[in-house]
Amino acid sequence: MGDGRGRPDHRAVRAGERGRFQVLHDAAERLLDELTERYVVDRREVKEAVGPQPDAEIVRTVRLVPRYPGAGPFAITFTDFPGIVLRLGRWFVEAMPDCGCDDCTEDPDELVADLRALSAAHVEGGLWERVRRGMTGSWSETRLIGPGLRASRQIPLDSREARDARREGFAAAVQWAPWPLRAPEDGDRDS
């Protein structure tokens, strides 16, 4: 089946191996628990609609907000597919899997490794973001750097998003700080 433009209709193809991406949900749950235990963060869980439509999918989102204001927020949304959407800082967004249809070759184990690498780079202070203005409008620019990782993205912003970002200090580049580590418990200290 196609979409009339020569591409497969991925919505129709998705039914086959949904379970192969369940490992992403399991890995994301473990990662959230590890980050909550290791860093000084507040953990917030919500169920929210994916869009404004009355029949929009309701998904669970877990946000980790560092208690240090210079450290960037982190969120994972669990989709019914199953898949996840990773959000780092303000604009870095990564859907895993990107497509997930049976025709695509995305490897769930590689996606789990990517999830861990992206997350580690962020919590170590490797995310840089800013808003740029040009003749054709405004866009966000993000860079994420970590061991063996270098990702850059630019995303167009509508006028409201650009105005809000400038008001919040994103007109100049912002490099998010590393997350603060939790102090070891009394029982964890070496004598």
C-alpha positions as CSV (number, residue, x, y, z in Angstrom):
1,M,0.0,0.0,0.0
2,G,1.1,3.5,-0.6
3,D,0.3,7.1,0.1
4,G,-0.1,8.1,-3.5
5,R,3.4,9.6,-3.7
6,G,5.3,6.3,-4.0
7,R,5.9,5.9,-0.2
8,P,4.5,3.0,1.8
9,D,1.5,3.8,4.0
10,H,3.3,3.1,7.3
11,R,0.0,3.3,9.3
12,A,-1.2,0.1,7.5
13,V,2.2,-1.7,7.9
14,R,2.6,-1.0,11.7
15,A,0.4,-3.9,12.8
16,G,3.0,-6.7,12.4
17,E,5.8,-6.5,15.0
18,R,4.6,-4.0,17.5
19,G,6.1,-6.0,20.3
20,R,9.6,-5.7,19.1
21,F,9.7,-2.1,20.4
22,Q,8.3,-2.9,23.9
23,V,12.0,-3.0,25.0
24,L,12.0,0.8,24.6
25,H,9.3,1.2,27.3
26,D,11.2,-1.2,29.6
27,A,14.5,0.6,29.0
28,A,12.9,4.1,29.4
29,E,11.3,3.0,32.8
30,R,14.7,1.7,34.0
31,L,16.5,4.9,32.8
32,L,13.9,7.1,34.6
33,D,14.4,5.2,37.8
34,E,18.2,5.4,37.6
35,L,18.2,9.1,36.9
36,T,15.7,9.8,39.7
37,E,17.9,7.8,42.1
38,R,21.2,9.4,41.0
39,Y,20.3,13.1,40.5
40,V,18.5,15.8,42.5
41,V,15.3,16.0,40.4
42,D,11.6,16.2,40.8
43,R,9.7,13.5,39.0
44,R,6.3,14.4,37.6
45,E,4.0,12.0,35.8
46,V,0.9,13.0,33.7
47,K,-1.5,11.5,31.2
48,E,-2.2,13.9,28.4
49,A,-3.8,13.9,24.9
50,V,-1.3,13.9,22.0
51,G,-3.4,16.5,20.1
52,P,-6.5,18.6,20.2
53,Q,-8.8,16.1,18.5
54,P,-11.5,14.5,20.7
55,D,-10.2,11.0,19.9
56,A,-6.5,11.9,20.3
57,E,-4.3,9.2,21.9
58,I,-3.8,9.6,25.7
59,V,-0.2,9.0,26.6
60,R,1.8,8.9,29.8
61,T,4.6,11.4,30.1
62,V,7.3,11.4,32.8
63,R,9.2,14.6,33.4
64,L,12.4,14.9,35.4
65,V,13.1,18.5,36.4
66,P,16.5,19.2,38.1
67,R,16.3,21.2,41.2
68,Y,19.2,23.4,39.9
69,P,17.7,26.1,37.6
70,G,20.6,26.0,35.2
71,A,20.1,22.2,34.4
72,G,17.8,21.3,31.6
73,P,14.5,19.4,31.9
74,F,14.0,15.9,30.6
75,A,10.9,14.1,29.6
76,I,9.8,10.7,28.1
77,T,6.4,10.2,26.6
78,F,5.3,6.6,26.3
79,T,3.2,6.0,23.1
80,D,0.8,3.1,22.6
81,F,2.7,1.9,19.5
82,P,4.9,1.1,21.7
83,G,7.5,3.7,21.4
84,I,8.8,6.8,23.2
85,V,9.4,10.4,22.5
86,L,12.4,11.8,24.3
87,R,12.5,15.6,25.1
88,L,15.7,17.2,26.3
89,G,15.9,20.9,27.3
90,R,13.4,23.0,25.4
91,W,13.6,21.9,21.8
92,F,15.6,18.6,21.4
93,V,13.0,16.0,20.5
94,E,13.7,12.4,19.4
95,A,10.9,9.9,18.5
96,M,11.9,6.3,18.9
97,P,11.3,4.5,16.7
98,D,11.2,7.1,14.0
99,C,8.7,5.1,12.0
100,G,8.4,1.6,13.4
101,C,6.8,-0.1,10.4
102,D,7.7,-3.6,9.4
103,D,9.4,-2.3,6.3
104,C,11.9,-0.1,8.3
105,T,15.0,-1.6,9.7
106,E,15.2,0.3,13.0
107,D,16.8,-2.0,15.6
108,P,15.3,-1.8,19.1
109,D,18.6,-2.6,20.8
110,E,20.3,0.3,18.9
111,L,17.4,2.6,19.9
112,V,17.9,1.7,23.5
113,A,21.6,2.5,23.2
114,D,20.7,5.8,21.5
115,L,18.3,6.6,24.3
116,R,21.0,6.1,26.9
117,A,23.7,8.1,24.9
118,L,21.4,11.1,24.4
119,S,20.3,11.1,28.0
120,A,23.8,10.8,29.3
121,A,25.0,13.7,27.1
122,H,22.2,15.9,28.4
123,V,22.6,15.2,32.1
124,E,26.3,15.8,31.8
125,G,25.7,19.3,30.4
126,G,26.1,18.6,26.7
127,L,23.0,20.4,25.4
128,W,23.2,23.8,23.9
129,E,20.2,25.7,22.6
130,R,19.3,29.1,21.2
131,V,16.9,31.0,19.0
132,R,18.0,32.5,15.7
133,R,16.3,35.2,13.7
134,G,16.6,35.6,10.0
135,M,15.0,37.1,7.0
136,T,12.6,34.2,6.7
137,G,11.6,33.9,10.4
138,S,13.0,32.4,13.6
139,W,14.1,28.9,14.4
140,S,15.6,27.0,17.4
141,E,19.0,25.6,17.1
142,T,20.2,22.7,19.3
143,R,23.4,20.9,19.7
144,L,24.0,17.8,21.9
145,I,27.5,16.6,22.5
146,G,28.7,13.6,24.5
147,P,31.1,10.7,24.2
148,G,30.8,9.5,20.6
149,L,27.8,11.7,20.1
150,R,27.4,15.0,18.1
151,A,23.8,16.0,17.1
152,S,22.7,19.3,15.7
153,R,19.1,20.4,14.7
154,Q,17.3,23.5,13.6
155,I,13.5,23.7,13.9
156,P,11.3,26.6,12.6
157,L,9.4,28.5,15.3
158,D,6.1,30.3,14.9
159,S,6.1,34.0,16.1
160,R,4.6,33.1,19.5
161,E,7.2,30.5,20.2
162,A,10.0,32.8,19.1
163,R,8.7,35.6,21.3
164,D,8.3,33.3,24.3
165,A,11.8,31.9,23.8
166,R,13.4,35.4,23.6
167,R,11.5,36.5,26.8
168,E,12.8,33.4,28.6
169,G,16.4,34.2,27.7
170,F,16.9,31.9,24.7
171,A,17.9,34.8,22.3
172,A,21.5,34.2,23.5
173,A,22.9,30.7,23.5
174,V,22.0,28.6,26.6
175,Q,24.2,25.7,27.6
176,W,22.3,23.6,30.1
177,A,24.4,22.8,33.2
178,P,25.1,19.2,34.4
179,W,22.5,17.8,36.7
180,P,23.3,17.9,40.4
181,L,24.1,14.5,41.9
182,R,22.3,13.2,45.0
183,A,24.4,13.0,48.2
184,P,25.2,9.5,49.1
185,E,23.1,8.0,51.9
186,D,24.7,7.4,55.3
187,G,24.7,3.7,54.7
188,D,26.4,4.1,51.3
189,R,29.5,5.9,52.6
190,D,32.8,4.1,53.0
191,S,34.2,4.0,56.5
